[in-house]
Amino acid sequence: MKAFIKKITPQPIWKIGSDGYWAWRNRGRHTYLRGLDPRWQASQRALESYRDKHKGQRCFIIGNGPSLRQTDLTKLRSETTFGLNRIYLAFPELGFTTTYLVAVNDLVLEQCHADFRALEMPKFITWRARKVLSGDPKTIFVDTDFTGAENFNGDARGRIYEGFTVTYVALQLAYFMGFDQVILIGVDHNFTTQGPANQAVVSQGEDPNHFAPNYFGAGFKWQLPDLEGSERAYRMARRAYESAGRAVVDATVGGKLTVFPKVDYNSLF
């Protein structure tokens, strides 16, 4: 039926209708009347308390690539760190947790919400996941989306473009918190699994793309990466940081990302 309706509908009209539908589905319905939701107001107040909290300091954003297995993460015990998505799978081995955690992918949050709820550090989570993480005192909801203008927002209380990677969201949060230097590790920017960007797939076995084989293990639904889209976002992040006299550097062991200046991880300590 959908194919038939599309066939008989003039293309300009179909596009207007399609764009309107997806704008509502991906963003509109999540922002509608949120001003009256106490969870949103509480998160806005919590976010304000982080504005420039770490001004002049440095932090590490920890990706989830296989290179983490070649990185001595024990050196980060006394550093300020942002963990992403399922980094918590490494916590038992590390013996410590990241300072903060960021997650915005709908599939990850839907399938792992119980895991996220059990984490005790402050968690910056997309507002779209308010149902599965409602009532968690450590969750701070942020307004992230993956449609609309591609930009870099230095004010985390506003709309944050996701840039095809949670790392980009973490970069904007770190900027908002005032960090002078941000160091990326585990951002391999390289995936063994191939296919159309952003397509949802179901893992058939062990995960070769992350630091743990059960990260997206058998039966886990996830989306294939959009490396070109994330590179566009990373370039915006570099420009924003450098314009403000700050820096993002990449200490990923063997990483394929070329947007940020490279540094040797061990030289940082």
Buried (B, 14 or more C-beta within 10 A) or exposed (E): EEEEEEEEEEEEEBEEEEEEEEBEEBBEEBBEEBEEEEBBEBBBEBBEEBEEEBEEBBBBBBBBBBBBEEBEBEBBEEBBBBBBBBBBBBBEEBEEBBBBBBBBBBEBBEBBBEBBBEBEBBBBBBBBBBEBBEEBEBBBBBBBBBEEEBEBBEEBBEBBBBBBBBBBBBBBBBBBBBBBBBBBBBBBBBBEBEEEEEEEBEBEEEBEBBBBBEBBBEEBEBBBBBBEBBBBBBEBBBEBBEEEEBBBBBBBBEBEBEBBEEBEBEEBE
